[in-house]
Amino acid sequence: MNTYQFSRREWLKGVGLFGLALIVAPAIAHDRSGRLDNNFQVVDLTDLDGDLPLDVLSTKQVLKQTEDWEHSTWKNPDWPAGGGDTVGYPSVVKNLHGPKPDGKYYLFYAHHDPRSGIGVAVAESITGPYSKDVNVPGRSDNQVVPSFHSDSANPGDPAHNSSPWVLWNEQEELWFMYFHFFNHAHTATTNYQPTALATTPDLASHKWTIWADESSKAVPKWVTVLPTSDKPWANQASSYNMVHRLPDGRWLAFVRGTSNDGRPTRLGFATSKDGRRFTYFEQNPIIHAADGGGGRKGVYRPGFIGYLGKNAAGEDKYLVAWKESHHFDGDARLIYGYTTDFKTVNRDPRGHVRWKGADGSLCT
C-alpha cells in the first residue's frame, strides 16, 4: 500500500481474473450530501486530498459463472458446459430513480463470446451477495437484453451482446443501457461491432426496450448510437464504450475504436445533448500508443472518469483513467490522466497502477 492519505475509503468496481470482483482502494468522499449522483457514472473526486492509489487494499469476488448462457457456444461441443469463463464487463447502479426505486444495487454484466446477452444480479449491499434469481419477463434466465440469436441452434452463430453500461437519464426519466452487439450486416472489414441503446423506466421490472429503427442498415435493426466511424481509428468496431453525465449536463462518451488496419485499439470521445445522438471529436483518437505521451504500445481500454472540481482558471478539471497493454495485448494496466477538455490528456507521471487489469471498463 502506498503512503498517500485520503479522507475515507470508497468502492471502486472492477473485473477480477476469475470473475467479477470489487476492488477496495483508499479514496475520497467524506459526505454524500450535495455530491454527484453516482448513477451519472462520474466519480466525484472534488475533495481528493492526494493522488489516487496505485495499489489495491483488498478484493472480493461478488459474481461467478453459474448460468448456462454464461458459457460460450463457440467451437464448444460440450455446451452448456465448457467454453471458458469470460464473465465480466460490470456496470453497477443503485436503484434510486424511476417509479419504484427499491434502493438495491443492480449489477449488469456479460461475457464476450457467442451467444452472450446482458445479465443482471441484484443485492441489498454493494458488496453483495448478488442474486441472479430475478423474474425477467418472457425468459427463464436472468438475461434482460438477450442476443439477437439467443435461441439459435447453431453453436457457431457469433451473435452476442456485451459491455453493458448503465446510467440514469433524468430528462427522459429512463435508465439507459449502452451495449455493443455483433452486426450481421458488416462488410468484410468494417462495422463488426457498434454500440446500441436499451431503456427502461423501472429497473426492478427487468423489462428493457432496445431502440430500433427499420431504416437501420445494421442487422438486427438496432439504432447504432455510437457507430463505427468512416475514419480508420474506429472503422471496424465501436465497442466497450462508456457514457457519462458531466456536472455541466453534457453527455460524454469514452469510445474504444478498433481499426481494420490491424493496429491496437485507440480511444476517443464524443458528446451529446440527449444521450442518443453523439458527435465524435474531430481530434479523435485522443489516447493511443502513438499519441506522444509515452504510453504502452498495445491495446487501450476505457477505465473511468472522475470530476476533480474547478482549477485555478475556473475550468472544470477531470481525471481520465484508461488501460494500456504491452504489444499486442499483454499485462493491461490502468493509468490516470488529467484534462479540462478531453482533447488533451496528460498522463500521471507515476505511471501505471500495480494491480492487474482485465477487459472492460471500471464501473463507478
C-alpha positions in Angstrom: 0.0 0.0 0.0 1.3 3.5 -0.8 1.5 6.3 1.7 -1.0 8.7 0.1 -3.6 9.9 2.6 -7.3 10.1 1.7 -10.4 11.2 3.7 -12.2 7.9 3.5 -12.5 4.6 1.7 -14.7 4.3 -1.3 -15.5 1.3 -3.5 -14.1 1.1 -7.0 -15.5 -1.7 -9.0 -13.5 -3.9 -11.5 -13.2 -7.2 -13.2 -11.3 -10.0 -11.5 -9.3 -12.6 -13.3 -11.7 -15.4 -12.4 -15.0 -13.5 -12.3 -16.3 -10.2 -11.2 -14.6 -8.5 -8.2 -14.9 -5.4 -6.1 -11.6 -3.5 -5.7 -11.3 -1.5 -2.4 -9.0 1.5 -2.6 -8.3 4.4 -0.3 -10.3 7.3 -1.7 -12.1 10.4 -1.3 -15.6 11.5 -0.3 -16.5 12.2 3.3 -20.1 13.1 2.7 -22.6 12.1 0.0 -24.7 15.2 0.7 -24.6 17.5 -2.3 -22.2 15.3 -4.3 -22.6 14.0 -7.8 -25.1 11.2 -8.2 -23.1 8.0 -8.8 -25.8 6.9 -11.2 -24.5 9.5 -13.6 -21.3 7.4 -13.7 -18.8 10.1 -12.9 -16.7 9.7 -9.7 -16.9 12.8 -7.5 -13.3 13.5 -6.6 -13.7 17.1 -5.5 -12.4 16.5 -2.0 -9.4 14.4 -3.1 -6.6 15.4 -0.8 -3.8 13.3 -2.5 -3.2 11.2 -5.6 -5.4 8.3 -6.4 -3.8 5.0 -5.3 -1.6 2.7 -7.4 -2.2 -0.2 -5.0 -5.2 -2.2 -4.1 -6.0 -2.9 -0.4 -8.2 -6.0 -1.0 -10.5 -7.6 -3.5 -13.8 -9.6 -3.1 -15.3 -11.7 -5.8 -19.0 -11.0 -6.0 -20.1 -12.8 -9.1 -19.2 -16.2 -10.6 -20.1 -18.2 -13.7 -23.2 -20.2 -12.8 -25.7 -20.0 -15.7 -25.8 -21.9 -19.0 -25.9 -18.8 -21.1 -22.6 -17.6 -19.4 -20.8 -20.3 -21.3 -19.7 -19.7 -24.9 -21.1 -21.9 -27.6 -18.2 -21.1 -30.0 -16.4 -24.4 -31.0 -17.8 -25.9 -27.8 -19.5 -29.3 -28.3 -19.8 -29.6 -24.5 -22.2 -26.6 -24.2 -23.8 -25.7 -21.8 -20.6 -26.8 -20.0 -17.1 -25.7 -21.2 -16.3 -22.7 -23.3 -14.1 -21.0 -20.8 -15.1 -18.2 -18.4 -15.0 -14.6 -19.6 -17.9 -13.3 -17.4 -17.3 -9.7 -16.5 -17.9 -6.2 -18.1 -19.7 -4.9 -15.0 -21.9 -1.9 -14.6 -23.4 -1.2 -11.2 -26.1 1.3 -10.3 -28.2 1.9 -7.2 -32.0 1.9 -7.9 -32.8 5.4 -6.6 -34.8 6.6 -9.6 -37.9 5.8 -11.5 -41.5 4.9 -10.4 -40.5 2.2 -7.9 -37.0 2.8 -6.6 -36.1 0.0 -4.2 -32.6 1.2 -3.1 -31.0 -2.1 -4.2 -27.8 -2.5 -6.3 -28.2 -3.8 -9.8 -25.1 -5.3 -11.4 -25.3 -5.8 -15.2 -22.7 -8.0 -16.8 -22.0 -10.2 -19.8 -19.3 -12.3 -21.4 -17.8 -11.7 -24.9 -18.5 -14.9 -26.7 -21.4 -16.3 -28.7 -24.3 -16.1 -27.6 -23.9 -13.7 -24.6 -26.7 -11.4 -23.6 -26.8 -8.9 -20.8 -27.5 -10.4 -17.4 -28.5 -8.8 -14.1 -27.8 -9.7 -10.5 -29.3 -7.8 -7.5 -28.1 -7.1 -4.0 -29.0 -5.2 -0.9 -25.4 -4.1 -0.4 -22.8 -3.1 -3.0 -20.6 -5.9 -1.6 -23.3 -8.5 -2.2 -24.3 -11.2 -2.0 -25.7 -10.7 -5.5 -28.7 -12.9 -6.6 -29.4 -13.9 -10.2 -32.8 -15.2 -9.1 -34.8 -12.5 -10.9 -38.1 -12.5 -12.8 -37.3 -11.4 -16.4 -40.5 -11.2 -18.5 -40.5 -13.9 -21.2 -37.4 -15.6 -20.0 -36.4 -18.4 -17.7 -32.9 -16.9 -17.0 -31.6 -13.6 -15.9 -30.8 -12.1 -19.3 -32.5 -8.7 -19.6 -31.1 -7.9 -23.1 -30.5 -11.3 -24.8 -28.5 -11.5 -28.0 -30.2 -11.3 -31.4 -30.0 -15.0 -31.9 -30.1 -16.0 -28.3 -32.1 -19.2 -29.0 -30.2 -20.2 -32.1 -29.4 -23.9 -32.5 -26.2 -23.0 -34.4 -23.2 -23.2 -32.0 -21.1 -21.2 -34.4 -23.5 -18.3 -34.5 -21.4 -15.2 -33.5 -24.3 -13.1 -32.2 -23.7 -11.6 -28.8 -24.4 -8.5 -26.7 -21.7 -7.3 -24.3 -20.1 -4.5 -22.3 -23.3 -3.1 -20.7 -23.0 0.5 -19.3 -26.0 1.8 -17.3 -26.8 5.3 -16.1 -29.9 7.4 -15.3 -31.4 10.0 -17.7 -33.4 12.4 -15.6 -34.7 14.3 -18.7 -36.4 11.2 -20.1 -36.9 9.6 -16.7 -35.4 6.4 -18.1 -32.4 4.2 -17.3 -30.1 4.0 -20.3 -28.1 0.9 -21.1 -25.4 1.1 -23.8 -24.1 -2.2 -25.1 -22.3 -3.4 -28.2 -23.6 -6.1 -30.4 -22.4 -8.2 -33.3 -23.7 -6.7 -36.6 -24.6 -9.4 -39.1 -24.6 -6.7 -41.8 -20.9 -5.9 -41.6 -18.7 -5.9 -44.6 -15.6 -8.0 -45.0 -13.5 -5.5 -42.9 -15.8 -2.9 -41.3 -18.7 -2.3 -38.9 -18.5 -5.5 -37.0 -19.5 -4.2 -33.5 -21.3 -0.9 -33.0 -23.0 0.3 -29.7 -26.7 0.3 -29.2 -29.1 1.5 -26.5 -31.8 -0.1 -24.4 -34.0 1.7 -21.9 -36.4 1.1 -19.0 -38.3 3.4 -16.6 -38.1 0.8 -13.8 -35.0 -1.3 -13.1 -37.0 -3.7 -10.9 -39.3 -4.6 -13.8 -36.3 -6.2 -15.7 -38.1 -5.1 -18.9 -35.8 -3.3 -21.3 -36.6 -2.0 -24.7 -33.9 -1.8 -27.4 -34.0 1.3 -29.5 -34.7 0.1 -33.0 -35.3 1.6 -36.4 -36.5 -0.2 -39.5 -34.3 2.1 -41.7 -31.2 1.0 -39.9 -28.5 -0.7 -42.0 -27.5 -2.9 -39.1 -28.8 -6.4 -38.5 -30.5 -6.5 -36.2 -32.1 -3.1 -36.9 -31.0 -1.5 -33.7 -30.0 2.2 -33.7 -26.2 2.5 -33.5 -25.9 5.4 -31.1 -22.1 5.1 -31.0 -21.5 3.7 -34.5 -18.3 2.7 -36.2 -16.6 5.6 -37.9 -15.5 6.2 -41.5 -12.1 7.1 -40.1 -9.6 4.3 -39.6 -9.3 4.5 -35.8 -12.8 3.1 -35.3 -14.0 1.7 -38.6 -14.2 -1.9 -37.6 -15.8 -1.6 -34.1 -17.1 0.9 -31.6 -17.4 -1.2 -28.5 -16.7 -1.4 -24.8 -17.7 2.2 -24.6 -18.7 4.3 -21.6 -21.1 7.2 -21.3 -21.2 9.8 -18.5 -23.2 12.8 -17.4 -20.8 15.6 -16.6 -21.6 18.1 -13.9 -22.3 20.8 -16.6 -25.1 18.5 -18.1 -23.1 17.3 -21.1 -23.2 13.6 -22.1 -19.7 12.4 -22.7 -18.9 9.0 -24.4 -15.4 7.5 -23.8 -15.1 5.4 -27.0 -12.8 2.4 -27.8 -12.3 2.2 -31.5 -11.0 -0.9 -33.4 -9.4 -0.4 -36.8 -9.4 -2.8 -39.7 -5.7 -2.0 -40.4 -4.5 -4.3 -37.6 -3.4 -1.6 -35.2 -4.3 -2.0 -31.5 -7.4 -0.2 -30.2 -7.4 3.6 -29.8 -9.5 5.8 -27.6 -11.6 8.9 -28.3 -14.5 10.9 -27.1 -18.0 12.0 -28.3 -20.6 14.4 -26.9 -24.3 14.5 -27.0 -27.2 16.7 -25.8 -29.6 13.8 -25.1 -27.5 10.6 -24.8 -29.0 9.3 -28.1 -27.2 11.2 -30.8 -23.4 11.7 -30.4 -20.9 13.7 -32.2 -17.3 12.3 -32.4 -14.5 14.7 -31.7 -12.6 15.8 -34.8 -9.4 15.3 -32.9 -10.0 11.5 -32.3 -8.3 9.3 -31.5 -7.1 11.2 -28.4 -5.4 8.5 -26.3 -3.4 5.8 -28.1 0.0 4.2 -28.4 1.3 6.9 -30.8 -0.2 9.9 -29.1 3.2 11.2 -27.9 2.6 10.6 -24.3 5.0 7.6 -24.0 2.3 5.1 -23.4 2.5 1.3 -23.9 2.3 0.0 -27.5 -0.6 -2.4 -27.1 -4.4 -2.4 -26.7 -6.1 0.6 -25.0 -9.3 0.3 -23.0 -11.5 3.0 -21.3 -11.4 2.9 -17.5 -13.5 5.6 -15.7 -14.0 9.4 -15.5 -13.7 11.4 -12.3 -14.6 15.1 -11.6 -11.9 17.0 -9.7 -13.6 20.4 -9.5 -12.5 23.8 -10.7 -8.9 24.6 -11.4 -7.3 28.0 -10.7 -8.6 29.3 -14.1 -12.2 28.3 -13.2 -12.2 25.4 -15.6 -13.7 22.0 -14.8 -10.9 19.5 -14.3 -11.3 15.8 -14.9 -9.4 12.6 -14.2 -9.4 10.2 -17.0 -8.5 6.6 -16.4 -7.8 4.0 -19.0 -5.8 0.8 -19.5 -2.7 0.2 -21.6 -1.1 -3.1 -22.5 2.2 -4.1 -24.0 2.1 -5.1 -27.6 -0.1 -6.7 -28.7 -2.1 -7.2 -25.6 -0.1 -8.2 -22.6 -0.4 -7.1 -19.0 -3.2 -4.4 -19.3 -2.7 -1.8 -16.5 -4.8 1.2 -15.5 -3.2 4.6 -15.8 -4.6 8.0 -14.7 -4.6 11.2 -16.7 -5.8 14.8 -16.4 -7.8 17.0 -18.7 -10.1 20.0 -18.9 -11.4 19.5 -22.5 -10.9 15.7 -23.2 -8.9 16.7 -26.2 -5.5 16.8 -24.4 -4.9 14.3 -21.7 -1.7 14.4 -19.5 -0.6 11.1 -18.1 0.1 10.7 -14.4 3.9 10.8 -14.1 3.8 7.9 -11.5 2.8 5.5 -14.3 0.5 2.5 -14.2 -1.3 1.0 -11.2 0.2 -2.1 -9.6 -2.8 -4.3 -9.8 -3.6 -6.4 -12.9 -6.2 -5.3 -15.3 -8.8 -7.0 -17.4 -11.1 -6.3 -20.3 -13.9 -3.8 -19.9 -14.4 -0.5 -18.1 -14.4 0.1 -14.3 -17.8 0.9 -13.1 -18.0 3.9 -10.8 
